[in-house]
């Protein structure tokens, strides 16, 4: 059966997961977004076959597994419901089939209105907290994502936006954002600029909507020069080398960063690729 939204992991929001907690407003703040009890968190990852620079990339392989399989493998270690948000295009049927075969919930929406697609996925799964990731990150680190979820819970603030892309120290390929579903639905209702609809979260922290409290997650050193995302054939070559030669499918972010520091020949493979915003 497709997965439904579930309770936050033990220790993330409450020691007793059966307890219903509320995100309280802070004195002097505007009225918090929404007032519903926050008990459900889910990871939404966006995926499509029509990426411009490397079409069909999520179903390309490294070490005998598709990049989407690697992505799902790592996120399922969190034991948090995972939703693949793909498009209604027939070309994306294989993505839906793969996800469902892995027991992952699928939501299908607009190809161009990715914000609307995310909002629909969150609404459909009944989420209160959304973790946004993208499928072009096959080696995303579940421990790093868990850190973001726990930080969001500790803040107990419905206006919080926790992410490791607000102040980038991690390589592209480990990106995540955590925010309330109420904030996402508000952005979906108010955002009108094409860039806001395409990139999902800029409206949330643009200052054009309700107040947002930004909370960067940073690493012990600046490794933002590295790319562990897949947007081009050069990126794919790096991922294949990491997985097939160095066993990176079983490694965390710090270990993968260490490999890149030790092997400049790997870094050189995609060093000239233009860095892009969080996308599909």
Secondary structure, DSSP 4 states (H G I P E B T S, - for coil): -----EEPPTTTS-SSTTSPP-PPPPTTSPPPS------EEEEEEE--S--SSSTTGGGSEETTEEHHHHHHHHHGGG-S-EEEEEESSGGGHHHHHHHHHTT-EEEEE-SS-HHHHHHHHHHHHT-SEEEEEETT-TT--HHHHHHHHHHHHHHT-TTEEEESTTTT-SPBTS--EEEEHHHHHHHHHH--SHHHHHHSSGGGGSSSSS--EEEE---SS--TT-B-S-SSHHHHHHHHHHHHHH-GGG--HHHHHHHHHH-HHHHHHSTTSPP--S--
